[in-house]
Amino acid sequence: MKLGLAKIIDNPGASVSFSTSADLSDLRFGSCYPVSESVVASGTVRNTAGVLVMKGMIETTIYGVCDRCASEFSAKKEIPLDVVLVTELANEENEDEWVFPLEGDSADLEDIIRTVFVLNMDSKLLCKEDCQGMCCRCGKNLNDGPCSCQKELDPRFAALRQLLNK
């Protein structure tokens, strides 16, 4: 979707509101496609002293398999949207990922939403921040409680263990 900005490009202090949704179901993170619902973005583009600043929020629900405990989960994802729109890039080699070029007098909202979403995704999908993971011996999900596995004693302390058994 294109957002027309012709009325604010040469009008400092002016702003344009936007609200849109984007289909990002083709995005793959690891072995899953966590975005099956529409990604909704809303906010404003304001001409601040000749600089077009886009601020808003991107919201969706992500579905995935936890990278620590392997359980399926869903979680609300809210990402702040704070980017700068420019008529042309000064130096394309040193381009900033938070600066987006205009196409004529319009901004490509889907490209902006996709880029900001991907840059703000965590490198691991976790069911919760403090996920305990799985036991490496028996495979029990440690979020459901401790497993019954005996802790292995470091072989360097085997001689000390024999003294404790006597």
C-alpha positions in Angstrom: 0.0 0.0 0.0 1.3 3.5 -0.9 0.8 6.4 1.5 0.5 9.7 -0.4 2.6 12.4 1.3 2.4 15.2 -1.4 0.5 17.6 1.0 3.1 17.5 3.8 6.4 17.2 1.9 6.8 21.0 1.5 4.7 21.9 4.6 6.7 21.8 7.9 4.5 21.0 10.9 1.9 19.1 8.8 1.1 15.5 9.3 -0.8 12.5 7.8 -2.3 9.6 9.8 -2.3 6.1 8.5 -3.7 2.7 9.4 -3.1 -0.4 7.3 -2.6 -4.1 7.5 0.0 -6.3 5.7 0.2 -10.0 5.0 3.6 -11.2 6.2 2.7 -14.9 6.3 5.5 -15.7 3.9 8.2 -14.7 6.5 10.2 -17.7 7.7 12.0 -17.7 11.0 14.0 -20.9 11.5 11.7 -23.8 10.6 8.4 -22.0 11.1 6.2 -19.2 9.7 5.1 -17.4 12.8 2.9 -14.7 11.2 -0.4 -16.2 10.1 -2.6 -13.2 11.0 -2.5 -9.8 9.4 0.1 -7.4 10.8 -1.7 -4.1 11.6 0.2 -0.8 11.6 -1.0 2.6 12.5 0.5 6.0 13.2 1.4 9.4 11.7 4.0 10.9 9.3 5.0 14.3 10.4 7.1 16.9 8.6 9.4 18.1 11.3 11.6 20.9 10.0 11.6 19.4 6.5 12.3 15.8 7.7 9.5 13.3 7.4 9.3 11.2 10.5 7.0 8.2 10.7 5.9 7.1 14.2 3.4 4.5 15.2 2.9 0.9 16.3 2.9 -2.5 14.5 0.8 -5.2 16.1 0.1 -8.9 15.5 0.0 -12.3 17.1 2.9 -14.7 16.4 2.5 -18.5 16.4 5.5 -20.8 16.7 7.4 -23.6 18.4 9.6 -22.5 21.3 13.3 -22.9 20.6 14.0 -24.1 24.2 11.1 -26.4 25.2 9.6 -27.3 21.7 6.0 -26.4 22.8 3.7 -24.6 20.5 2.7 -21.1 21.6 1.1 -17.8 20.5 2.1 -14.4 21.7 1.0 -10.8 21.1 3.8 -8.8 19.4 3.9 -5.0 19.5 6.7 -3.2 17.7 7.3 0.6 17.8 7.5 2.1 14.4 10.0 5.0 14.3 11.6 5.7 10.8 12.6 8.6 8.6 11.4 9.0 5.1 13.6 10.8 2.5 13.2 11.8 -1.1 16.5 10.3 -2.0 19.3 8.4 -0.3 22.5 10.5 0.0 24.9 7.5 0.1 23.4 4.1 -0.8 26.5 2.3 0.4 26.2 3.5 4.0 22.4 3.3 4.0 20.7 3.3 7.5 18.1 0.5 7.9 15.7 3.0 9.6 15.7 5.4 6.6 13.4 4.7 3.7 13.3 6.4 0.4 10.0 7.8 -1.0 8.7 6.6 -4.4 7.8 9.9 -5.9 5.7 11.5 -3.2 4.5 8.2 -1.6 5.8 5.8 1.0 5.6 2.1 0.5 4.0 1.0 3.8 4.3 -2.7 3.2 8.0 -2.5 2.6 8.5 -0.3 5.7 6.3 -2.7 7.9 8.1 -5.8 6.6 11.6 -4.3 7.2 10.8 -3.0 10.7 9.0 -6.3 11.7 12.0 -8.4 10.6 14.6 -6.2 12.2 12.7 -6.4 15.5 12.1 -10.1 15.6 14.1 -12.0 18.3 16.7 -14.4 17.1 15.0 -17.2 19.0 11.2 -17.8 19.3 10.4 -18.4 23.0 7.1 -19.3 24.6 8.0 -17.0 27.5 11.0 -14.9 28.5 12.0 -17.3 31.3 11.4 -20.6 29.5 13.3 -23.4 31.3 13.6 -25.6 28.3 13.8 -29.4 28.2 15.9 -31.8 30.3 18.8 -32.9 28.1 18.5 -36.5 29.4 14.8 -37.4 29.5 13.3 -34.6 27.4 10.8 -33.5 30.0 9.5 -29.9 29.6 11.0 -28.2 32.7 8.3 -25.5 32.6 5.9 -28.2 33.9 8.2 -28.9 36.9 11.5 -30.6 37.6 12.3 -34.0 36.1 13.3 -37.1 38.1 16.8 -37.5 36.5 19.7 -37.8 38.9 22.4 -35.1 38.5 25.6 -36.7 37.1 28.6 -36.1 39.3 31.6 -34.7 37.7 34.0 -37.7 37.2 36.8 -35.6 38.7 35.0 -35.9 42.0 34.4 -39.6 41.9 37.1 -40.3 44.6 35.3 -37.9 46.9 32.0 -39.6 46.3 33.5 -42.9 47.4 34.5 -41.3 50.7 30.9 -40.0 51.2 29.5 -43.5 50.6 31.7 -45.0 53.4 
